[in-house]
């Protein structure tokens, strides 16, 4: 697991909603470093975001898969942005919406210059899921810095969680050489909160304050004549 909890973890003094964006082009032109959270539907993303902020209603919690459809930006301590990305794999919206959703996430992850880290959320109760492994493979292939966050560890014995994480690491190694930081979390017991915030705090110390919108990585959103059909099972290629 990634580092032990900090003796004095980052305190979240303010956490406010900034804006929602349907595409990369509509994302705010902010120089704040960004830390994005993403996962399959019902992985517990909104609950984890609320735990980090210590605000029970900062991010919407819903039992409806795919409720988050926009890229949501939250300003934390006025020094960094927490980005809530739409979950992948939902099917409760029209096919055209699914294509637009996947394009927006792909563009954000591949082209957003001030993105510091993507936290990919994995349900610790489940065997390695093909959809999660495909997404991790895409992140590794595109050299997007990421970390794994295993959620809901309070729902089973600690040994089961360790076994699940080990199985996922083995499966992940079949398609990528990446060795990301790994966190185990529970929004019920608050396990992992201090570790995640300490990791983000350490990342902020090394963040350069240069204008990210002058960086070569920032490209205009392209018009894709043939967007990938999510029903083909490889949304992010």
Residue frames as qw, qx, qy, qz and C-alpha x, y, z in Angstrom:
[[0.000, 0.887, 0.461, 0.000, 0.00, 0.00, 0.00],
 [0.315, 0.652, -0.061, 0.687, 1.06, 3.58, -0.56],
 [0.215, 0.369, -0.478, 0.768, 2.70, 5.24, 2.48],
 [0.297, -0.439, -0.748, 0.399, 1.50, 5.28, 6.02],
 [0.085, -0.893, -0.406, -0.174, -0.89, 7.93, 7.20],
 [0.298, 0.539, -0.223, 0.756, 0.71, 11.30, 7.81],
 [0.314, -0.280, -0.643, 0.640, 1.08, 12.38, 11.43],
 [0.156, 0.567, 0.283, -0.758, -0.69, 15.61, 10.51],
 [0.408, 0.380, 0.710, 0.430, -2.60, 14.97, 7.28],
 [0.029, 0.203, 0.268, 0.941, -3.75, 17.82, 5.10],
 [0.156, 0.480, 0.643, -0.576, -6.71, 19.64, 6.58],
 [0.122, 0.469, 0.617, 0.620, -9.49, 20.47, 4.17],
 [0.051, -0.344, -0.377, 0.859, -10.50, 23.95, 5.25],
 [0.480, 0.485, 0.074, -0.727, -12.68, 24.66, 2.24],
 [0.275, 0.075, 0.886, 0.365, -14.27, 22.54, -0.48],
 [0.398, 0.548, 0.230, -0.699, -16.53, 24.26, -2.97],
 [0.649, 0.449, 0.582, 0.198, -18.13, 23.34, -6.26],
 [0.163, -0.436, 0.294, 0.835, -16.61, 25.30, -9.13],
 [0.531, 0.428, -0.233, -0.693, -18.20, 24.22, -12.40],
 [0.753, 0.120, 0.647, 0.005, -19.33, 21.33, -14.59],
 [0.189, 0.587, -0.497, -0.610, -18.03, 20.83, -18.11],
 [0.891, 0.278, 0.256, -0.253, -19.35, 18.63, -20.93],
 [0.834, 0.478, -0.030, 0.274, -16.06, 18.61, -22.84],
 [0.681, -0.189, -0.047, 0.705, -12.37, 19.47, -22.63],
 [0.226, 0.454, 0.216, 0.834, -12.96, 22.73, -24.47],
 [0.389, -0.737, -0.258, -0.488, -15.47, 23.79, -21.82],
 [0.737, -0.384, -0.380, 0.407, -13.16, 23.00, -18.87],
 [0.191, -0.977, -0.035, 0.094, -12.11, 26.03, -16.79],
 [0.601, 0.579, -0.268, 0.482, -8.82, 27.70, -17.62],
 [0.587, -0.787, 0.135, -0.132, -7.34, 27.31, -14.17],
 [0.383, 0.630, -0.633, 0.234, -3.71, 26.97, -13.17],
 [0.621, -0.455, 0.511, -0.382, -4.58, 24.91, -10.09],
 [0.115, 0.261, -0.952, -0.113, -3.22, 21.35, -10.10],
 [0.763, -0.054, -0.090, -0.638, -5.95, 18.80, -10.64],
 [0.130, -0.177, 0.965, -0.141, -6.51, 15.35, -9.12],
 [0.624, 0.036, -0.342, -0.701, -9.19, 13.35, -10.89],
 [0.417, -0.076, 0.848, -0.317, -11.31, 10.46, -9.58],
 [0.633, 0.234, -0.416, -0.610, -12.93, 7.90, -11.84],
 [0.245, -0.128, 0.949, -0.149, -14.36, 4.39, -11.65],
 [0.190, -0.280, -0.850, -0.404, -17.11, 2.07, -12.75],
 [0.470, -0.489, -0.183, -0.712, -20.67, 2.84, -11.75],
 [0.791, -0.535, -0.102, -0.279, -21.50, 2.25, -8.08],
 [0.729, 0.189, -0.465, 0.466, -17.85, 1.91, -7.03],
 [0.517, -0.698, -0.357, 0.344, -18.37, 4.49, -4.29],
 [0.473, 0.325, 0.062, 0.816, -16.75, 7.49, -5.98],
 [0.184, -0.724, -0.148, -0.648, -19.12, 10.18, -4.72],
 [0.746, -0.647, -0.158, -0.022, -18.97, 8.85, -1.17],
 [0.773, -0.124, -0.050, 0.620, -15.16, 8.88, -1.27],
 [0.250, 0.506, 0.093, 0.821, -15.08, 12.45, -2.57],
 [0.451, -0.753, -0.161, -0.452, -17.42, 13.50, 0.23],
 [0.838, -0.458, -0.141, 0.260, -15.19, 11.73, 2.75],
 [0.621, 0.149, -0.022, 0.769, -12.07, 13.52, 1.53],
 [0.008, 0.543, 0.098, 0.834, -13.84, 16.87, 1.74],
 [0.136, -0.261, -0.761, 0.578, -15.65, 15.96, 4.96],
 [0.414, 0.195, 0.041, -0.888, -18.85, 17.22, 3.38],
 [0.479, 0.150, 0.856, -0.127, -21.60, 14.67, 3.06],
 [0.538, 0.682, 0.477, -0.131, -23.26, 16.36, 0.10],
 [0.079, -0.652, 0.392, 0.644, -20.36, 17.85, -1.91],
 [0.192, 0.190, -0.801, -0.535, -20.66, 15.18, -4.60],
 [0.747, -0.032, -0.042, -0.663, -24.01, 13.67, -5.46],
 [0.192, -0.169, 0.962, -0.098, -24.51, 10.14, -4.11],
 [0.711, 0.201, -0.072, -0.670, -26.98, 8.09, -6.14],
 [0.659, -0.060, 0.749, -0.041, -27.97, 4.48, -6.66],
 [0.714, 0.656, 0.182, -0.164, -28.58, 5.22, -10.33],
 [0.716, -0.121, 0.381, 0.572, -25.60, 4.08, -12.44],
 [0.419, 0.352, 0.387, 0.742, -24.12, 6.80, -14.62],
 [0.110, -0.888, -0.409, 0.180, -25.64, 9.71, -12.70],
 [0.240, -0.736, 0.228, 0.591, -22.47, 11.78, -13.16],
 [0.714, 0.548, 0.372, 0.226, -22.33, 12.71, -16.85],
 [0.254, 0.929, -0.110, 0.247, -20.31, 15.93, -16.73],
 [0.645, 0.139, -0.398, 0.637, -16.74, 16.66, -15.61],
 [0.398, -0.871, -0.234, -0.166, -17.24, 18.27, -12.20],
 [0.476, 0.400, -0.366, 0.692, -14.62, 20.56, -10.66],
 [0.563, -0.784, -0.259, 0.008, -14.31, 21.25, -6.92],
 [0.280, 0.707, -0.363, 0.539, -11.85, 23.77, -5.48],
 [0.808, -0.439, -0.343, 0.189, -10.08, 22.48, -2.38],
 [0.572, -0.585, -0.084, 0.568, -8.39, 24.87, 0.07],
 [0.275, 0.935, -0.024, -0.221, -8.14, 27.33, -2.82],
 [0.210, -0.682, 0.637, 0.290, -4.93, 25.53, -3.84],
 [0.066, -0.151, 0.923, 0.346, -5.99, 22.47, -5.87],
 [0.654, 0.102, -0.150, -0.735, -8.91, 21.02, -7.76],
 [0.421, 0.008, 0.900, -0.111, -10.64, 17.71, -7.20],
 [0.440, 0.250, -0.448, -0.737, -12.18, 16.53, -10.45],
 [0.607, 0.117, 0.718, -0.319, -15.10, 14.12, -10.46],
 [0.202, 0.273, -0.695, -0.634, -15.10, 12.29, -13.80],
 [0.815, 0.055, -0.063, -0.573, -18.11, 10.40, -15.20],
 [0.625, -0.263, 0.733, -0.058, -17.97, 6.71, -14.38],
 [0.334, 0.348, -0.707, -0.518, -17.33, 4.33, -17.23],
 [0.072, -0.024, -0.996, -0.040, -19.51, 1.40, -18.15],
 [0.369, 0.353, 0.581, -0.634, -22.99, 2.72, -17.56],
 [0.075, 0.171, 0.799, 0.571, -25.79, 2.10, -20.07],
 [0.055, 0.627, 0.702, -0.333, -28.78, 4.08, -18.79],
 [0.157, 0.702, -0.015, -0.694, -28.52, 6.90, -21.33],
 [0.743, 0.639, 0.080, -0.183, -28.87, 7.24, -25.06],
 [0.871, 0.104, 0.188, 0.443, -26.13, 5.88, -27.29],
 [0.373, 0.757, 0.015, 0.537, -25.22, 9.36, -28.51],
 [0.401, -0.861, 0.182, -0.256, -24.69, 10.55, -24.92],
 [0.894, -0.332, 0.221, 0.203, -22.39, 7.61, -24.26],
 [0.725, 0.411, 0.111, 0.542, -20.17, 8.51, -27.21],
 [0.059, 0.854, -0.073, 0.512, -19.93, 12.14, -26.10],
 [0.681, -0.705, 0.167, -0.109, -19.18, 11.09, -22.53],
 [0.906, -0.128, 0.190, 0.357, -16.33, 8.83, -23.56],
 [0.529, 0.614, 0.063, 0.583, -14.81, 11.46, -25.83],
 [0.213, -0.890, 0.096, -0.392, -14.89, 14.07, -23.05],
 [0.782, -0.575, 0.236, 0.049, -13.15, 11.81, -20.55],
 [0.858, 0.163, 0.187, 0.450, -10.58, 10.61, -23.09],
 [0.344, 0.753, 0.015, 0.561, -9.76, 14.18, -24.09],
 [0.419, -0.855, 0.153, -0.264, -9.52, 15.35, -20.49],
 [0.862, -0.410, 0.250, 0.163, -7.23, 12.52, -19.43],
 [0.803, 0.219, 0.246, 0.498, -5.02, 12.76, -22.48],
 [0.377, 0.589, 0.159, 0.697, -4.79, 16.51, -22.95],
 [0.361, -0.908, -0.150, -0.153, -5.46, 18.38, -19.70],
 [0.496, 0.584, -0.410, 0.494, -2.11, 20.05, -18.89],
 [0.176, -0.542, 0.518, -0.638, -2.56, 20.57, -15.15],
 [0.924, -0.228, -0.157, -0.264, -3.81, 17.04, -14.42],
 [0.126, -0.673, 0.693, -0.223, -1.44, 15.71, -11.76],
 [0.080, -0.126, 0.981, -0.123, -2.90, 12.28, -11.02],
 [0.670, -0.137, -0.387, -0.618, -5.87, 10.07, -11.83],
 [0.329, -0.195, 0.822, -0.422, -7.24, 7.98, -8.99],
 [0.558, 0.007, -0.667, -0.494, -8.85, 4.89, -10.52],
 [0.547, -0.260, 0.529, -0.595, -11.37, 3.40, -8.11],
 [0.488, 0.101, -0.842, -0.205, -11.75, -0.39, -7.90],
 [0.770, -0.406, 0.014, -0.491, -14.37, -2.31, -5.90],
 [0.050, -0.517, 0.828, -0.209, -12.33, -4.39, -3.45],
 [0.708, -0.024, 0.575, -0.410, -15.08, -7.01, -3.17],
 [0.832, 0.488, 0.060, -0.257, -14.86, -8.14, -6.79],
 [0.792, -0.029, 0.413, 0.449, -12.53, -10.28, -8.84],
 [0.169, -0.374, 0.345, 0.844, -10.53, -8.28, -11.45],
 [0.529, 0.661, 0.452, -0.281, -13.04, -6.86, -13.92],
 [0.625, 0.293, 0.435, 0.577, -12.23, -6.67, -17.61],
 [0.136, 0.906, 0.257, 0.306, -13.57, -3.13, -17.86],
 [0.433, -0.876, 0.154, 0.146, -11.27, -1.92, -15.07],
 [0.715, -0.252, 0.442, 0.480, -8.27, -3.69, -16.58],
 [0.507, 0.587, 0.405, 0.484, -8.96, -2.16, -20.00],
 [0.058, -0.980, -0.089, -0.167, -9.10, 1.29, -18.48],
 [0.585, -0.700, 0.304, 0.273, -5.87, 0.79, -16.53],
 [0.714, 0.111, 0.461, 0.515, -4.21, -0.50, -19.71],
 [0.316, 0.815, 0.287, 0.392, -5.32, 2.67, -21.52],
 [0.307, -0.947, 0.090, 0.020, -3.90, 4.89, -18.77],
 [0.694, -0.446, 0.416, 0.383, -0.57, 3.06, -18.88],
 [0.642, 0.379, 0.462, 0.481, -0.37, 3.08, -22.66],
 [0.188, 0.854, 0.212, 0.436, -1.04, 6.82, -22.76],
 [0.509, 0.112, -0.392, 0.758, 1.38, 7.54, -19.89],
 [0.362, -0.693, -0.115, -0.613, -1.28, 9.12, -17.71],
 [0.137, 0.267, -0.761, 0.575, -0.08, 9.16, -14.07],
 [0.684, -0.386, -0.309, -0.536, -2.51, 7.17, -11.96],
 [0.122, -0.267, 0.828, -0.478, -3.06, 5.47, -8.64],
 [0.488, -0.274, -0.777, -0.287, -5.37, 2.61, -7.68],
 [0.313, -0.241, 0.472, -0.788, -7.94, 3.14, -4.93],
 [0.354, -0.209, -0.904, -0.119, -9.69, 0.00, -3.69],
 [0.384, -0.331, 0.103, -0.856, -13.03, 0.91, -2.14],
 [0.807, -0.282, -0.111, -0.507, -15.47, -0.67, 0.34],
 [0.439, 0.313, -0.806, 0.243, -12.84, -2.64, 2.23],
 [0.341, -0.197, 0.621, -0.677, -15.08, -2.70, 5.31],
 [0.797, 0.093, -0.096, -0.589, -17.47, -5.02, 3.48],
 [0.950, 0.070, -0.304, 0.007, -15.26, -8.09, 3.86],
 [0.794, -0.521, 0.077, 0.303, -12.36, -9.53, 5.87],
 [0.069, -0.862, 0.378, 0.330, -8.97, -7.87, 5.52],
 [0.490, -0.232, 0.775, 0.326, -7.51, -11.04, 4.00],
 [0.541, 0.590, 0.592, 0.093, -10.12, -10.99, 1.26],
 [0.188, 0.965, -0.024, -0.183, -9.14, -7.40, 0.42],
 [0.287, -0.660, 0.612, 0.329, -5.46, -8.34, 0.28],
 [0.571, 0.108, 0.779, 0.237, -6.25, -11.28, -2.01],
 [0.449, 0.799, 0.399, -0.028, -8.33, -9.09, -4.32],
 [0.033, 0.931, -0.259, -0.254, -5.58, -6.49, -4.58],
 [0.424, -0.423, 0.738, 0.312, -2.96, -9.16, -5.30],
 [0.578, 0.384, 0.702, 0.159, -5.13, -10.70, -8.02],
 [0.336, 0.918, 0.181, -0.110, -5.70, -7.30, -9.60],
 [0.160, -0.810, 0.470, 0.313, -1.98, -6.52, -9.59],
 [0.514, -0.127, 0.795, 0.295, -1.25, -9.83, -11.32],
 [0.505, 0.631, 0.583, 0.088, -3.94, -9.25, -13.93],
 [0.133, 0.965, -0.024, -0.223, -2.79, -5.67, -14.50],
 [0.364, -0.614, 0.588, 0.380, 0.80, -6.83, -15.03],
 [0.647, 0.250, 0.678, 0.244, -0.33, -8.78, -18.10],
 [0.413, 0.755, 0.403, 0.311, -0.97, -5.57, -20.04],
 [0.084, 0.929, -0.106, 0.345, 1.07, -2.78, -18.45],
 [0.669, 0.106, -0.461, 0.573, 4.40, -2.35, -16.70],
 [0.175, -0.653, 0.114, -0.728, 3.02, 0.50, -14.58],
 [0.518, -0.255, -0.716, 0.393, 3.38, 0.11, -10.82],
 [0.168, -0.664, -0.117, -0.719, 1.00, 2.73, -9.43],
 [0.116, -0.199, 0.655, -0.720, 0.54, 3.69, -5.78],
 [0.458, -0.346, -0.770, -0.277, -2.24, 1.64, -4.18],
 [0.235, -0.223, 0.443, -0.836, -4.71, 2.76, -1.52],
 [0.296, -0.354, -0.885, -0.059, -7.35, 0.80, 0.39],
 [0.162, -0.176, 0.156, -0.958, -10.35, 2.81, 1.54],
 [0.179, -0.517, -0.837, 0.022, -13.64, 2.68, 3.38],
 [0.121, -0.494, -0.091, -0.856, -16.03, 5.60, 3.63],
 [0.697, -0.572, -0.373, -0.218, -17.65, 3.90, 6.63],
 [0.773, -0.478, -0.151, 0.388, -14.52, 3.63, 8.77],
 [0.095, 0.979, -0.150, -0.100, -12.69, 6.52, 7.00],
 [0.761, -0.285, 0.433, 0.390, -9.78, 4.18, 6.29],
 [0.618, 0.299, 0.420, 0.594, -7.44, 5.59, 3.63],
 [0.091, 0.960, 0.242, 0.104, -8.51, 9.22, 3.90],
 [0.381, -0.842, 0.252, 0.286, -5.31, 10.39, 5.60],
 [0.642, -0.150, 0.569, 0.491, -3.14, 8.42, 3.17],
 [0.447, 0.643, 0.493, 0.379, -4.86, 9.87, 0.11],
 [0.035, -0.994, -0.088, -0.049, -4.65, 13.44, 1.39],
 [0.537, -0.661, 0.370, 0.371, -1.00, 12.98, 2.40],
 [0.636, 0.152, 0.566, 0.502, -0.25, 11.72, -1.11],
 [0.274, 0.837, 0.355, 0.312, -1.97, 14.72, -2.69],
 [0.294, -0.943, 0.071, 0.139, -0.19, 17.09, -0.31],
 [0.623, -0.391, 0.469, 0.489, 3.18, 15.64, -1.26],
 [0.527, 0.456, 0.536, 0.478, 2.29, 16.00, -4.94],
 [0.053, 0.968, 0.225, 0.098, 1.41, 19.65, -4.39],
 [0.485, -0.749, 0.231, 0.387, 4.88, 20.33, -2.98],
 [0.512, -0.167, 0.591, 0.600, 6.46, 19.36, -6.30],
 [0.409, 0.729, 0.531, 0.140, 3.90, 21.11, -8.49],
 [0.344, -0.068, 0.162, 0.922, 5.33, 23.93, -10.57],
 [0.174, 0.684, 0.456, -0.542, 3.25, 27.07, -10.77],
 [0.071, -0.205, 0.520, 0.827, 4.03, 27.78, -14.43],
 [0.599, 0.318, 0.058, -0.732, 1.03, 28.49, -16.63],
 [0.565, -0.006, 0.821, 0.080, -0.02, 25.00, -17.76],
 [0.608, 0.673, 0.379, -0.185, -1.87, 26.35, -20.78],
 [0.266, 0.822, -0.431, -0.259, 1.42, 27.14, -22.49],
 [0.504, -0.340, 0.790, 0.082, 2.52, 23.52, -22.23],
 [0.242, 0.253, -0.746, -0.567, 2.75, 21.40, -25.39],
 [0.063, 0.196, 0.973, -0.104, 0.32, 18.87, -23.90],
 [0.310, 0.553, 0.449, -0.630, -2.53, 21.35, -24.15],
 [0.109, 0.052, 0.712, 0.692, -4.13, 20.80, -27.54],
 [0.492, 0.078, -0.034, -0.866, -7.36, 22.06, -28.99],
 [0.640, 0.120, 0.704, -0.285, -10.17, 19.54, -28.78],
 [0.015, 0.196, -0.757, -0.623, -10.23, 17.66, -32.06],
 [0.730, 0.207, 0.060, -0.649, -13.26, 16.83, -34.11],
 [0.287, -0.181, 0.935, 0.106, -13.48, 13.07, -34.42],
 [0.541, 0.162, -0.414, -0.714, -15.40, 11.99, -37.46],
 [0.763, -0.061, -0.614, -0.193, -15.52, 8.40, -36.25],
 [0.362, -0.539, 0.547, -0.528, -15.87, 8.31, -32.46],
 [0.198, 0.115, -0.971, 0.063, -15.50, 4.89, -30.90],
 [0.672, -0.359, -0.349, -0.546, -18.78, 3.14, -30.20],
 [0.336, -0.478, 0.658, -0.475, -18.83, 2.25, -26.48],
 [0.910, -0.003, 0.219, -0.353, -20.79, -0.88, -27.27],
 [0.741, 0.491, -0.454, 0.066, -17.70, -2.22, -29.00],
 [0.873, -0.442, -0.154, 0.138, -16.27, -2.71, -25.50],
 [0.664, -0.097, -0.034, 0.740, -13.20, -0.47, -25.80],
 [0.034, 0.931, 0.358, -0.057, -14.47, 3.00, -25.08],
 [0.263, -0.891, 0.151, 0.339, -11.15, 4.76, -24.65],
 [0.669, -0.030, 0.478, 0.568, -9.16, 3.62, -27.67]]
